[in-house]
Amino acid sequence: MPIAFLTLELHIEAAQSIKDRRQVVRSLKDRLRTTFNVSVAELDGAELWNRATIGVVSISHSRDYLDGLMKNVERAAARIANNNGAEVADSFLEFL
């Protein structure tokens, strides 16, 4: 049974503090969870307030389904991040 693991590197240009960073990250995580029914977590600490790494995971019987799902998650994450003053700087998709 395949597991898809998507890593999103965020650059949060509008963040001026940890509080601003937290607001952007929380909004992104909550929207992805409710829209796509996936597991979402912040992967790194809060050393820099203008950077964040988000992990998105899902499991299914079909690798093709997971590939399509993660592409949709990536597009939605970019849209949500742009609306909150951030951008998805890089993304990585792995299948386990």
C-alpha positions in Angstrom: 0.0 0.0 0.0 1.7 3.3 -1.1 2.2 6.3 1.1 2.7 9.8 -0.4 4.8 12.3 1.4 4.8 15.9 0.1 7.3 18.4 1.6 6.6 22.1 1.0 9.2 24.7 1.7 7.6 28.1 2.4 9.1 31.5 2.1 6.9 33.9 4.2 7.9 37.4 3.0 5.2 39.2 4.9 6.1 37.8 8.3 7.7 40.3 10.7 7.5 38.1 13.7 7.0 34.5 14.9 3.4 35.3 15.4 2.9 36.3 11.7 4.7 33.1 10.7 2.5 31.0 12.9 -0.7 32.5 11.5 0.3 31.7 7.9 1.4 28.2 8.8 -1.7 27.4 10.8 -4.0 28.8 8.1 -2.3 26.6 5.5 -2.4 23.5 7.6 -6.0 23.9 8.6 -7.2 24.6 5.0 -5.3 21.6 3.6 -6.6 19.2 6.3 -10.2 20.2 5.8 -10.1 20.4 2.0 -8.2 17.2 1.2 -8.5 15.0 4.3 -4.7 14.6 4.6 -2.3 14.7 7.5 -0.4 17.9 7.7 2.4 18.9 10.1 5.1 21.5 10.4 8.5 19.7 10.1 11.1 22.2 11.3 11.4 24.5 14.2 10.8 28.2 14.2 14.4 29.4 13.9 13.6 31.9 11.2 10.2 33.6 11.0 10.3 33.9 7.2 10.8 30.2 6.5 8.7 27.1 7.2 8.6 23.5 6.1 5.3 21.7 5.9 4.8 17.9 5.5 1.6 16.4 3.9 1.0 12.7 4.1 -1.7 10.4 2.7 -2.2 6.7 2.2 -4.3 4.8 -0.5 -4.5 1.6 -2.5 -3.7 3.5 -5.7 -0.4 5.3 -6.4 -2.1 7.2 -9.3 -4.7 8.5 -7.0 -2.1 9.7 -4.5 -0.1 11.4 -7.3 -3.1 13.3 -8.4 -4.1 14.2 -4.8 -0.7 15.5 -4.0 -0.6 17.6 -7.2 -3.9 19.1 -6.2 -2.6 19.7 -2.6 0.5 21.4 -4.0 -1.6 23.7 -6.2 -3.9 24.6 -3.4 -1.0 25.2 -1.0 0.5 27.7 -3.5 -2.8 29.5 -3.8 -3.4 29.6 0.0 0.2 30.7 0.7 -0.1 33.5 -1.9 -3.3 34.8 -0.3 -1.4 34.9 3.0 1.7 36.8 1.8 3.9 33.7 1.4 5.1 31.5 -1.5 5.9 27.8 -1.9 9.6 28.1 -2.7 10.1 24.3 -3.3 8.3 21.0 -3.1 9.3 17.4 -3.0 7.0 14.3 -3.5 8.1 10.9 -2.3 6.3 7.6 -2.3 7.0 5.1 0.4 
